[in-house]
Amino acid sequence: MLSSVTISLVPETKGGPFVFWDDVAAGCTEAKKLGFDAVEIFAPGPEELKKTNALKIVQDHGLKLAALGTGGAWVRHQWTLTSPDSQIRSKALDFVKSMMDAGAPAGAGAGAIIGSLQGRHGNGVSPEQAHGFLQEAIATLAVHARAIGVPLLFEPLNRYETNLIRTVEEGLDLVKKSNADGWVKLLCDLFHMNIEEIEIEAALRRAGHAVGHVHLADSNRRPAGYGHTNFATIARALKEIGYQGYVSAEALPWPDSTQAARQTIACFRAHFQQ
């Protein structure tokens, strides 16, 4: 398994669960110094990545790009793939494609993440309609993922953030119904799983080779080791399913970014490093 740490370039998410903020170069310098393999970037869109020269900065620091978040489209525009407005659904779909394209050339290819962009049912959209919209979008994006050769990453969220896909089981069902054919993988976020899963380890074993990315945070969203999650047993489950992808810190910068990153890499080395 490989280590990664998050960098947010979206000012509106201040106070959220990202370890480094605002400055790609500064985040990469610290990540490299601490021994991380990669960084994961949460950007407002592909234009900001170009404007900041973010992907070249990552490469120049000898790091990989683990993934790109797409939640900036929700934060800034309130776009979702399940909106009652078909034009908004179309904008959300095009945004995800643009982020997939932005990440594809980065080394071996970095997957784009769908988390908050999945949206929710309500406001005139029934649960059946919302699931139908989401399945249609994932099927379309799976075709695009195949075309660019980089899987899409879908993240089940907890009940306080969505009323759609909240568990690994629901995520697997979505991928199956979307005929994704291996081009959509699950992002298993340990914080969300702590809320929604009966047992995190069993859920990871159930997901098996469908696991494409892991978000590392403790039970309270602080960095791994500052809560009560048992990372030893989680790491064991990931090793049992042969997971060799990124374990990426999406955690609060507590007590500050540097200490959060140090705590994360210490936990990674203690439990996940193979």
Secondary structure as UniProt FT lines:
FT   STRAND          2..8
FT   HELIX           11..13
FT   TURN            14..15
FT   STRAND          20..21
FT   HELIX           24..34
FT   STRAND          38..42
FT   HELIX           46..52
FT   HELIX           54..60
FT   TURN            61..62
FT   STRAND          64..69
FT   HELIX           72..77
FT   TURN            81..82
FT   HELIX           86..103
FT   TURN            104..105
FT   TURN            107..108
FT   STRAND          111..114
FT   HELIX           116..118
FT   TURN            123..124
FT   HELIX           127..148
FT   STRAND          152..154
FT   TURN            159..161
FT   HELIX           168..177
FT   TURN            178..179
FT   TURN            181..182
FT   STRAND          184..189
FT   HELIX           190..196
FT   HELIX           200..207
FT   HELIX           208..210
FT   STRAND          211..216
FT   TURN            219..220
FT   TURN            224..225
FT   HELIX           231..240
FT   TURN            241..242
FT   STRAND          246..249
FT   HELIX           257..267
FT   HELIX           268..272
//
